[in-house]
Amino acid sequence: MKKNFYLNNFKTQWIKYDDYKIKTDNNGNEYIVPNKDSDYTIYNPFEVSDKLLFDLIDLGDEALKKDADKGIIKKKILLFARSYGLLGLISSSVYNRNIIGEEKVLFTENNIITKEKLMDVSEYMSLFTPFALKGDIYTRVFDDHLTVFKAEDSPKFYGKRPLVLDVVFSKFYSEQLNWVIEFAKNMSTHLNQLIIYKNISLTDPVTIMAGKFKAQKIGFTISMFDKPEINWEFDSLETTIETIYAFALTDESFILTRCEYCKKAFIAKSEREKYCSPSCRNCINVIKSRNKKKLMTDLDKNETVEKNKLIESDIEKAKGVKNMKIDEKRKDAIYEYKERKTTGGVYRITNTLNSKSLIRCEIDLKSMENRFNFSVSTGSCVNIKMQKDWKEFGAKAFEFEVLEEIEMKNDMSIIDFKKELKNLEEKYISKINKENLY
């Protein structure tokens, strides 16, 4: 099992600057933009594919928190941009392969820029260059070819990729923080839903977040040096990330999942690997050990209290104090016990992750529920038929519920009552498919 998903036979090029800052335009929108004195680097995103994807998902996880800290999110966005550059949303959000020289842009469905369908190119360009002054960046025809002129030293587009990349690779190009955050949240949410679907029994194929990821205008060539390589002609880092994500999920050499302790995305060696690091595994073991120790301590305390009560009671009896009252209480307790109705019923323990159930009858449902709760707190399985899933999914994946409760009739023997409970159990079992039963 591979631990990293570097896609060695794939190649593309993108640009990143070594320093970015956050600026606010006249409408109060926050943008991320390269610093004027920053230097650029051209790199291959596929060489850092796993780190690139995990850093984006980590940003999405932070943004999805109910108590998300805006300061932390901004720091993560700046760090992401310094590591990988901006997303190139100006190109990936529209159907036009190259907007330079055209009059209108046609937006893709479910894009993260706007709900409009059409927009003038000049208005659209201004969304991504709100801090550029007149003469900083413009287009003109030169030698019968349309060219982008920039008042700076930044790379020109290369290969067959669209001219709009001259704008994306400029220091005058910027993207709103909200756009970057929305893309990261989509990626994080997609992974969360995928993990949920993996843990349940699907009867038909399911499309996850339909329409959210629609990579457009992807071209490629195959080159040969020491080995064949696929050279992708992506016009955005957004599309590059979506492609990496798709390969990571569908390649059987990888298991992309989340750590059960820290919840971070990681590559697992097998389906049984639940933690991203030995540290996380040790932390969860310490928590289980502490919970078990606390439970045993509480049980010891309760037992000590009961013993002390019995000792005090014996002392009182020895001294002959309040013997009459004690005898009366005993008589009342015996009477209440004899008059107490015997109740039983049918319960179900359900695996919430794969919907399988264990259905059983029991004379004392309360004792059974206490036994189940004790098993959950200690991590020990309450029934051998569930032991494999108990170990794989964890005790907290199971829930206890009472399906029906009945009283034993006065003229009924305990044997007859057990038979009635058994019939009730079989009635509930018959309502469920055998493959969903333990």
N, C-alpha and C positions, 0 to 999 in steps of 0.2 A: 504493500500500500504506500503510495506516494504521500509525503508530508507537505509538499509544496506543489502548486499547480502552475509552475512556469511553463508556458506554452512555447517550447524551444523552436518549433518549426514555423512559428508565426512571427511576422515582423510588420511594424508600422512605425511612424514617426510622429512625435508631438513635441510641443515646446513648453518650457516652464521657465519662469524668472525666479531669481534667488530671493526676491523680497516683494511682498505685496502689502497693501494697506486698505483700510476700510474708509470710504468717503460717502458723504450724503449729498444727493442732488437737491435741486431747488424744490422738488416735490416731497422731500423727506424720505426718499428711497435710499436704502443703504446698499452700496456697491463694493465689490472687491476689485482692485485695480493694481497693476504693477507699479512699483515706485519708479520715479524718473531715473534714478541712478542704478537701477538693478540690471543685472546681466542675465542673458538667456542661455539655456542649454537645450539642445535637441536630443531626445532620448527615445527608446523603444518601450512603450508601456507593457508589452508582453513579457519583458525581462523582470518586471516587478509586479506581475499580475496578481499574485496572492495578497501582497501587502497593499496594493492599490485598492483591491476589492474590500479587504477587511477594514481599512481606514475609512472608506466611504460608508460601510455598514455601521461602523462605530459612531460616525457622525450622525447617521440616521437614528440609531438607538438613543443617542443623547437628546435629539430633537423630539423624539416620541414620548419622552418622560413627561408625566403630568406636571412635575415641579422643575421642568427644564430650566437651566441657568443660561441666560442669553450670553453672558460673558464667556462661559466655557464653550458654547457653540461657536462664537466668533473666533476664539482661539483655535478651535479645531478646523474651522474653515480656512483660516490663514495658514495653518500648518499643512493642510491638504493641498492648497494652491502652491505653496513653496515646494512641495514634494512632487506634484504632478501637473501643475498648471490649471488653467480654467477649462470649463467643460465644452466650450464651442457651441453653445446653445443657439447662437445666431444662425447656424447652418442646420442643426438637427431638428429645429422646431418648425421648419417650413418644407414644403415639397420641392420648391425650386432648388435644383442642384447648385446653381450659382446665382445669387441675387444681384451681383454687380452688373450694371447695365440694363437691368429690367425695371419696369415701372411699379409692379405690384408683387407682393409675396402672398402665397397661399399657405395657411397654417395647417399643420398636421392635426389630426384629432387627438384630444387628451394631452396636448402640449402643456408645458408648465409656464408659458409666457403670458398667454392671453386666451380669452374665449372667443375672440373675433375670428372670422374666416379669412378676410382680406385686409391688407394694409399697404399704404404707399411705402416704397422702398426707403425713401428719405426719412420718413417717420420711424420706420422699423430700425434703420441704422442708428438713429439718434438714441434709441433705447439702450444701445450697447456702447455708445460713445458720448455719454452725457457731459464729460469733462474736457472733451477735445475742443480746442479753439479753432477759429477759421484759419485754414491753411495747414493745420496739423496733419490732417489726413483727407485725401480727396481722390477722385478718379478723373482720368482724362484719356483721350485717344492719342497714342504715340506709335508712329509707324504702322498705322491701320490696325493697331491692337489696343484694346482697353487696358489701362494700367492703373494700379493703385499707387499713389505717391504718399510717402510718410515723412514727416519732418523729424526723423530719428533713424538710428541704426538698429534695424530689426530684420529678421530673415524674410526673404521672398518665398512665395509658395513654390512647390516643387512637384515634378511628375505631372500626372493628369488630374491632380486634385484641384478643386475650384478656386477661383481668384479670391473669393471671400476669405480664404485662409490668410491672405495678406493682412486683412483687418484683424482677424482673431489673434495673429501672432504679433500684433502691434502693442506698444505700451499704452496706446489710447483706448484699447478695447477693455471693457469691464462687464461684469455680470452681477445682477442683484443677489444679495445674500438669500432672499426668500426663494429664488429659483434653485440655487444650489441645495438648500435645505430640503425643498420639496422632492428633488431627485433622490437625495440620500434617504429620505423617509420612505419613498416608494420602494427602494431597494431593500431596506430593512423589513418593511411590512411584507414584501413578497417572500422573503426568506422565512419569516415567522409563519405565514400561511402554508408554505410548502412543508415545513416541519410538522404542522398540525395534520395535514393530509397524509403524510407518511405514516403517522401513528394511528390512523383509522383505516378500516376496510372499505375501500372505494369499489363500487360496482360498475361505474362508468368513468371514462376519462374526464378530468376537470381542468379547465383553463384557469390559471391563477392570475387574478387582477387583469382580466381581459382588456386589451387596448392600452394598457399603461406603457408597455415596452414595444415600440414599433420602429425598429432600426430601418432607416431609409437610405437609399443611394449608396449601397456598399459595393465597391468594386475591388478586384484584386488581380494580381499577376503572380506567376510562379517564376522564381529566379533560381539560378544554380551557381554555386561556387564550390564549396567542399561538400555540400548536401543541398537537396531541394528545399526551398522555403516559400511559404505563401506570403506575399507582400500585400497587405491590406491597404486600400486607399480610403481610409476613413476621413470624413470631413468634420468629425467632432470626437472629443474624448468621451462624451456621453455614450455614443454608439460603440466605442471601443470597450468601455466598461460593461455594457449590456452583452456584448459578444463574449467577453471573458467569463462573465457570470453564467451565461448559457452553457458554455463548454464545461465549466466547473461543476455544474449541476448534473449534466447528462453523461459525463465521462465516468464509467464504472470504476476507474482507478481512484476516484475521489469520493469522499463522503463529507459533504459540506453540511455542518450542523451547528448547534450552539452548546456551550458548556452548561451543565445543569447547575453549577454553583454561581459563576460570575456572569453567565448568559452571553458571553462574547462568542462571535462566530469563529469556527476553527475547522481544520481538516482532521477528521477522525481516522484512525487506523482500521477500525471495524465498527459494526453497529453497537457493540458492547462498550465501546469507549465513550464515556459520558462527560469527561472533564478535559479541559484544554491543557492542563499542566499538572504535575505532581502536587504543586502547591494547592490548587483548587481541590484536588482529591483528598489531600490531608485535611484541609479546612472542613470539608463535609463530614469526614470521619470523626474529627474532633467534636463537631456539633452533635452527631449521633451519639457519641460516647457520653457527652455531657448530659444529653436528654435522658439517656438510659440510667446514668448515675443518679440524676435528680429524681427520676421515677422510683428507683429502688430506695432512695433515701426517704422519699415521701411515704412509701409503703412501710418502711421500718418504723417511721414516726407513728403512723396510724396503729401499727401493731403494738408499739410500746404504750400508746395511750389506752388501747383496749385492755392490755394486761394490767396496767395501773388501776383501771376502773374495776377490774375483777378482784384485784388484791384489796382495794378499799372496801369493796362489797363484802368480801370474806371477813375483813376485820370488824365491820359493823355487825355482821351476823354473830361473830364470836363474842362480841360484847353484849349481844342481845339487844342492840339498839334498833328500834323501829322495825322489829321483826314482823309485826302485824302488817305494816304498810308494804313491806317487801313482799310478803306472801300474797297480799291483795294484788299487787302489781303483776306478780307471776301468774296468778289466776286470770287476770285480765288479758295478759299476753297470750296465755294458752288458749283462752276463749277466742281471741281475735285471730289466732293462727288457724284454729279449727273452722272458724266462720269465713276465713279468707277464701275467695274464689281462686281456683287454679286456672291460669290463663296461659295460652301458648299461641303459636302462629307461624307464619312463614316470613322469612327475611331474604333479602337479596344483597350480595356484595358485587358491585359493578366496577369494572376496569374502565375508567373514563376516557382512556386513550384509544382503546380498540373495541369498546362497547361489549366485551364479553362479560357474562354474568355467572355467578354461582348462586343457585336457589336451594334453600334448605328449610326444613321445619325444625322447631325447637319449643320445648315446653316452657323454658324460661328465656324469653326474648331479651330481657334487660341484662341478664348475665352474659348472653351471647354478644350483645352490643359492647359491654364492658371488655370482654375478651378481645374483640376486634380493635377497639381503641388502644388497648394495651399493646397489641401486635403492631399497630401503626407507629406507636411511640418508640417501640424498641427495634423496629425493623424486621421482626420475625414474622413469618407467614402464618396465617391463621388456618389455612387448609392446604394440604399437599398438592391438590390439583391446580392451585394458582401459583405454586412456588416459582415456576420458571418465569412467569410474567411479573410476579412480585419482585423478583431479583432484577429483572431487566428494566421495568418501568419505575420501580420504587413504590414504597408503601403508600405515599400520598396520592398515587394515581387511582386508589380504590376508595369507594364510598359504600356505606352501610345504610340500608333502609328497610323498614318493616312494610311488607306488602299487605298482610292481613292478620288480625289478632282475634282469637275466639276464646270463650270460656268453657271449661269442662262442666258438663251437666252433673247434677247431684247423684243421679242413678247410674253414672258411667264409671267404669273402672279405668285405671291409668293405662292399661293395655289398649282398651277401646279408644281412649282419647288419643293415644299415639297413632293408632290406625287412621283416625279422622284427620289428624295433622298431616300424615303421610299422603292421604288422598288430596288434601288441599295443596300440598307441595307439588304433586304430579299435575294438578290442574294448571298451576302457573307455569310449570316447565313446558307443558304441551303448547303454550302460546308462543314459544320462542324457538327459532331455528336452532338445530343441533350445533351448527358451526359457531354460534354465538354463546354457547354454554361451556362451562368448565366441567 
